[in-house]
Structure formats: structure tokens, C-alpha cells
Amino acid sequence: MRIMLVAILVTFFIFSGLANATDEHVAIFKDVAGSVKIIRNHQDIVAISGSQLMRSDIVVTAPNSSGGIVFKDGTLLTLGSSSEVKINQYVFQPEEAKYDFAVYLSKGSAIYSSGKIGHMSPESVSVRTPRATVGVRGTRFIVQADAK
């Protein structure tokens, strides 16, 4: 019984490690001021310049803190103080004309500046807040979300 349990656990850890290894990052932190964390798989990671972000990551800035994020297509997202944003979707495959950029700003503020996705396929960009969804038709905007 113990051997079977150990074999199952070893198999689980091997395959979960492979899944993480194949899931490549979608963005990096260009700069971090103050206390910023990444929540990934229910674990807190301290964000520093150069930290990588993955799909489904949640980024949280503390009071008097901010973070500048650069996505692979050049999209810039700057989070203000006391903000929280989740990367819901990110696909940038121009060779196959596949694009998707969806984030959810649950609280705080952010400045969005379009990268290639916003220029090539603006309908593929969605910035949601608890009260509204912003469709991108321009190249730069500021969004503020009230906490629920």
C-alpha cells in the first residue's frame, strides 16, 4: 500500500512539474516600487524587477507601492497603490493570428498602454473591473476599480 501511494505521489509531482515547465511566462516586471507580490497557485511571491508573470497570476500592490509590467507583445500595464489585477488570458501568436488579452482589475488603478495585440486586434483586448468592462479602441487609458 505504501509503495503504491509513494508511486502515485511521485508521478503527480513529476507531471505537475512538467506542466509548469511548459507554461511559459507572458510578462515581466519592468519596475517595482514598494511592496508588490505575485500570487501563483495560492503561494505569495515577492515581485522584483525581472520577475516573470504567468497566465492566472494575481498581482497585488501594497499601499504606496506600484509595479510596471511589460507583456510579450509590448503591452504596458502600470499598477498603482493598493491595486489587485488577475491575468485571465494572454495569447500572442501573430504567426497564427491568435490574440487574447484579458485582465481583471478587482481594486485600485492601472494605466494601460497598447502593445501589438491592441494595435493588430483591438477587439481581443478586455480590461474588466467589478463594475465595467473596458474595450480597447485607443492606445492608452487609465482605469480605476472600486473594491466590492
C-alpha positions in Angstrom: 0.0 0.0 0.0 2.8 2.5 0.9 4.7 1.7 -2.3 1.6 2.4 -4.4 1.0 5.7 -2.5 4.6 6.8 -3.0 4.4 5.9 -6.7 1.2 7.9 -7.1 2.8 10.9 -5.3 6.0 10.7 -7.4 4.0 10.5 -10.6 1.9 13.5 -9.6 4.9 15.7 -8.8 6.7 14.7 -12.0 3.7 15.6 -14.2 2.9 18.8 -12.3 6.5 19.9 -12.7 6.3 19.2 -16.4 3.1 21.3 -16.7 4.8 24.2 -15.0 7.9 23.9 -17.1 5.9 24.0 -20.4 3.8 27.0 -19.3 5.9 29.9 -20.4 5.8 33.4 -18.9 3.6 36.1 -20.5 5.1 39.2 -19.0 7.8 40.5 -16.7 8.1 43.3 -14.2 9.9 46.2 -15.6 10.0 48.0 -12.3 8.7 47.6 -8.8 8.4 50.3 -6.1 7.5 49.4 -2.6 5.8 46.1 -1.8 4.4 44.1 -4.7 3.5 40.4 -4.6 2.5 37.8 -7.2 0.0 35.1 -6.1 0.6 31.9 -8.1 -1.1 28.6 -7.2 -2.0 30.0 -3.8 1.6 31.0 -3.0 2.9 34.5 -2.5 6.0 35.5 -4.4 7.8 38.8 -3.8 7.9 40.7 -7.1 11.2 42.4 -8.1 12.3 43.9 -11.4 12.6 41.0 -13.9 10.1 38.7 -12.1 8.1 36.7 -14.7 4.3 36.5 -14.8 2.2 33.6 -16.0 -1.4 33.3 -17.0 -3.7 33.2 -14.0 -1.2 35.1 -11.8 -2.7 37.7 -9.5 -0.6 40.8 -8.8 -1.2 42.8 -5.6 0.4 46.2 -4.7 0.5 47.4 -1.2 -0.3 51.0 -0.1 2.2 53.5 -1.5 3.6 50.8 -3.9 3.4 50.3 -7.7 4.5 47.9 -10.4 5.2 48.3 -14.1 4.5 45.2 -16.2 5.6 44.6 -19.8 3.8 41.8 -21.7 5.5 39.9 -24.6 3.7 41.9 -27.2 4.9 45.2 -25.7 1.6 46.0 -23.8 2.4 48.0 -20.7 0.3 47.8 -17.5 1.3 50.0 -14.6 -0.5 49.3 -11.3 -1.0 52.0 -8.8 -1.1 51.8 -5.0 -3.4 49.2 -3.3 -4.3 47.5 -6.6 -5.1 43.9 -7.5 -5.1 42.5 -11.0 -5.5 39.0 -12.4 -4.2 37.9 -15.7 -7.2 35.9 -17.0 -6.0 35.3 -20.6 -2.9 36.1 -22.7 -2.3 34.7 -26.2 0.2 36.4 -28.6 0.7 34.2 -31.7 0.9 36.6 -34.6 2.1 33.8 -37.0 -1.3 32.1 -36.5 -3.3 35.4 -36.0 -4.3 34.4 -32.4 -4.6 37.1 -29.9 -6.2 37.4 -26.5 -5.5 39.8 -23.6 -7.9 39.8 -20.7 -7.2 41.1 -17.2 -9.5 41.7 -14.2 -8.7 44.8 -12.0 -10.6 44.0 -8.8 -9.4 47.1 -7.0 -7.1 50.0 -7.3 -5.9 51.7 -10.5 -3.9 50.9 -13.6 -2.5 52.6 -16.7 -2.9 50.5 -19.9 -0.8 51.2 -23.0 -1.4 49.1 -26.0 1.2 46.8 -27.4 1.0 44.8 -30.7 -2.2 43.0 -29.6 -4.1 46.3 -29.1 -2.9 47.6 -32.5 -3.4 44.4 -34.5 -6.6 43.1 -32.9 -8.1 45.6 -30.5 -11.3 43.5 -30.2 -9.1 40.9 -28.5 -8.3 43.2 -25.5 -10.5 43.2 -22.4 -9.9 45.0 -19.1 -12.6 44.2 -16.6 -13.4 45.8 -13.3 -16.1 44.8 -10.7 -18.5 47.4 -12.4 -17.4 47.6 -16.1 -15.6 46.1 -19.0 -13.3 48.3 -21.0 -13.0 47.6 -24.7 -9.8 48.9 -26.2 -10.2 51.3 -29.1 -7.4 53.6 -28.2 -3.8 53.1 -27.3 -3.6 54.4 -23.7 -6.1 54.8 -20.8 -6.3 54.9 -17.0 -8.8 52.6 -15.2 -9.9 52.7 -11.6 -11.8 49.9 -9.8 -13.7 50.3 -6.6 -13.5 47.4 -4.2 -16.6 45.3 -4.0 
